[in-house]
Amino acid sequence: MFGVYDNIGILGNWEAHPKDLIVWVKGFRGNELQRLMRKKRMVGDRMMTQDKHDMEKRICFLYGHFNRFGKHR
């Protein structure tokens, strides 16, 4: 799993442990659309209104983008 926890080293100077990551990022390998859909599924009902709206707008944009320019298009 090379590169999975690089954000801890880059952003946190290796002071944080992977177990301290937020739950929808732990051991996750995927693109931004998959990450946002996973976040929405896990904590979407507890999000603030504006944050949830912004996240859903981003999901809508990325969904259209991957349908036009995706790897399997």
Secondary structure by P-SEA (a helix, b strand, c coil): cccccccccccccccccccccccccccccccaaaaaaaaaacccccccaaaaaaaaaaaaaaaaaaaaccccc
